Amino acid sequence: MLYVSGQNDVLAVEIWRKDRQEWVAMRRAFGAEFDIPNPPPGAINLRFQVSGSAGLTWVVASNAIPKIWKAGVAYESAIQLQ
């Protein structure tokens, strides 16, 4: 996951593991890039911990990555972290 800079800072990203029924932290790879070694199959839900003018908050993005995805492919989303 790559965050394009805006008014907020992304402090953490978590991925929903349906098989475990829990949020799992992604690793900050470099700057605004986050990754996870073994992502689950299917559509992926993400949540972002954001710091900005509204303070510290979590933003959930359901189906941020499509059900049929491939490693190494960039997927664009319209997620707005406000």
VENBEL-V123768 format. One record per run of one state. SS is the DSSP state (~ for helix, > for strand, _ for the rest). FROM is the first residue (numbers start at 1). LEN is the number of residues. Records with the same first field share a line. If there is no record, write none. Layout:
SS = FROM-LEN / FROM-LEN
This chain:
_ = 1-1 / 3-6 / 18-4 / 26-1 / 31-2 / 36-8 / 53-2 / 66-17
> = 2-1 / 9-9 / 22-4 / 27-4 / 33-3 / 44-9 / 55-11
